[in-house]
Amino acid sequence: MDHQYTESMPETASEADLIASELALPVFRSILNRIGDKWSVLVLVELRQGPRRFNELHRALDGISRRMLTFTLRNLERDGLILRTAYPTVPPKVEYSQTPLAAELRETMDALAVWAARNGHYVMEARAAYDEREADETHRQEGAEKKRKPRIPSQQAQHPA
């Protein structure tokens, strides 16, 4: 691959060490787990367009169950990334919107989307090559097992009791 990285790398070894040590922190890991979650990112992307009701989000996010959407919304609210506003109407009206904290995350999500668009074909090529190697290896192992002679269990001598 004649791929050039265009993103900036840490300028010094100590800066890289600092980043690496932060990656090990439980708080960082928990935040990364939330942001790296498939549904959390998609919910945040949907909420960029403004406040949305539960059913609007559910219709917009193909494949998400109502239970998973509820779970995701609660976790995003807990992390301060979305705001849940309940209006005292009959029937009750609830809207979800991004907080300023989530809006700040937008630049990072946009950068990730740009990276994925720019490098997606490299990832797909790597996956295909890996899958082909794994399939070849599995095929070789299956062929080797067929060539082996079947083992017949030895008969144990029967001893009178």
C-alpha positions as CSV (number, residue, x, y, z in Angstrom):
1,M,0.0,0.0,0.0
2,D,1.3,3.4,-0.9
3,H,-0.6,5.1,1.9
4,Q,0.5,8.2,3.6
5,Y,-0.7,9.3,7.0
6,T,-1.9,12.8,7.1
7,E,-3.0,13.1,10.7
8,S,-0.5,14.6,13.1
9,M,1.4,12.4,15.5
10,P,2.6,13.4,18.9
11,E,5.6,15.6,18.6
12,T,7.7,14.1,21.4
13,A,8.2,10.7,22.9
14,S,7.0,12.1,26.3
15,E,3.8,13.4,24.6
16,A,3.2,9.9,23.2
17,D,3.9,8.3,26.6
18,L,1.4,10.7,28.2
19,I,-1.3,9.7,25.7
20,A,-0.5,6.0,26.2
21,S,-0.7,6.4,30.0
22,E,-4.1,8.2,29.7
23,L,-5.4,5.3,27.5
24,A,-5.0,3.0,30.5
25,L,-7.0,5.2,32.9
26,P,-10.4,3.7,33.7
27,V,-12.2,7.0,33.1
28,F,-10.8,7.2,29.6
29,R,-11.6,3.6,28.9
30,S,-15.2,4.1,30.0
31,I,-15.7,7.2,27.9
32,L,-14.1,5.5,24.9
33,N,-16.4,2.5,25.4
34,R,-19.4,4.8,25.3
35,I,-18.2,6.8,22.3
36,G,-17.0,3.7,20.5
37,D,-20.4,2.0,20.9
38,K,-22.2,1.6,17.6
39,W,-25.5,3.0,18.7
40,S,-24.2,5.9,20.8
41,V,-22.4,7.4,17.8
42,L,-25.5,7.0,15.6
43,V,-27.8,8.5,18.1
44,L,-25.5,11.5,18.5
45,V,-25.3,11.9,14.7
46,E,-29.2,11.9,14.5
47,L,-29.4,14.5,17.3
48,R,-27.2,16.9,15.3
49,Q,-30.3,18.0,13.4
50,G,-31.9,19.1,16.6
51,P,-34.2,17.7,19.4
52,R,-35.8,14.4,18.5
53,R,-38.5,12.3,20.1
54,F,-38.0,8.6,21.0
55,N,-40.0,7.3,18.1
56,E,-38.3,9.6,15.6
57,L,-35.0,8.3,16.7
58,H,-36.2,4.7,16.6
59,R,-37.5,5.1,13.0
60,A,-34.2,6.8,11.9
61,L,-31.9,4.2,13.4
62,D,-32.5,1.1,11.3
63,G,-31.9,-2.1,13.2
64,I,-32.0,-0.8,16.8
65,S,-34.5,-2.3,19.2
66,R,-36.6,-0.1,21.4
67,R,-34.8,-1.7,24.4
68,M,-31.3,-0.9,23.0
69,L,-32.4,2.7,22.1
70,T,-33.7,3.2,25.7
71,F,-30.4,1.8,27.1
72,T,-28.3,3.9,24.8
73,L,-30.3,7.1,25.5
74,R,-30.0,6.6,29.3
75,N,-26.2,6.0,29.1
76,L,-25.7,9.1,26.9
77,E,-27.8,11.1,29.3
78,R,-25.8,9.7,32.3
79,D,-22.6,10.7,30.6
80,G,-23.8,14.3,30.0
81,L,-23.9,13.9,26.2
82,I,-27.7,14.3,25.7
83,L,-30.4,16.1,27.5
84,R,-33.8,14.5,28.1
85,T,-36.6,17.0,28.4
86,A,-40.0,15.9,29.5
87,Y,-43.0,18.2,28.9
88,P,-46.0,18.0,31.2
89,T,-48.5,17.2,28.5
90,V,-51.1,14.5,27.9
91,P,-49.8,12.3,26.5
92,P,-46.3,13.0,27.9
93,K,-43.9,14.4,25.4
94,V,-40.1,13.7,25.8
95,E,-37.4,15.1,23.6
96,Y,-33.7,14.3,23.4
97,S,-31.1,16.8,22.4
98,Q,-27.3,17.1,22.3
99,T,-25.6,19.0,25.1
100,P,-22.6,21.3,24.5
101,L,-20.4,18.4,25.6
102,A,-21.7,16.3,22.7
103,A,-21.4,19.3,20.3
104,E,-17.7,19.5,21.3
105,L,-17.3,15.9,20.4
106,R,-18.7,16.6,16.9
107,E,-15.2,17.6,15.5
108,T,-13.8,14.3,16.7
109,M,-16.6,12.3,15.2
110,D,-16.3,14.3,11.9
111,A,-12.6,13.5,11.8
112,L,-13.3,9.8,12.3
113,A,-15.9,9.9,9.5
114,V,-13.4,11.6,7.2
115,W,-10.8,9.0,8.1
116,A,-13.2,6.2,7.5
117,A,-14.2,7.6,4.1
118,R,-10.6,8.1,3.1
119,N,-9.4,4.7,4.4
120,G,-12.4,2.5,4.2
121,H,-11.2,0.7,1.1
122,Y,-7.9,-0.1,2.8
123,V,-9.8,-1.6,5.7
124,M,-12.0,-3.7,3.4
125,E,-9.0,-4.9,1.4
126,A,-7.3,-5.9,4.7
127,R,-10.4,-7.8,5.8
128,A,-10.7,-9.6,2.5
129,A,-7.0,-10.6,2.6
130,Y,-7.3,-11.8,6.2
131,D,-10.5,-13.8,5.6
132,E,-8.9,-15.4,2.5
133,R,-5.8,-16.4,4.6
134,E,-8.1,-17.8,7.4
135,A,-10.2,-19.7,4.9
136,D,-7.0,-21.2,3.2
137,E,-5.6,-22.2,6.6
138,T,-8.9,-23.8,7.7
139,H,-9.1,-25.7,4.4
140,R,-5.5,-26.9,4.8
141,Q,-6.2,-28.1,8.3
142,E,-9.4,-30.0,7.2
143,G,-7.4,-31.6,4.4
144,A,-4.7,-32.8,6.8
145,E,-7.3,-34.3,9.1
146,K,-8.8,-36.3,6.3
147,K,-5.4,-37.7,5.3
148,R,-4.8,-39.1,8.7
149,K,-5.9,-42.7,9.3
150,P,-8.8,-42.9,11.7
151,R,-7.7,-44.2,15.1
152,I,-9.5,-47.2,16.4
153,P,-9.9,-47.2,20.1
154,S,-8.0,-50.0,21.7
155,Q,-10.1,-52.7,23.3
156,Q,-9.5,-53.0,26.9
157,A,-9.1,-56.5,28.3
158,Q,-12.0,-57.6,30.3
159,H,-11.1,-58.7,33.8
160,P,-13.4,-61.0,35.7
161,A,-14.7,-59.3,38.8
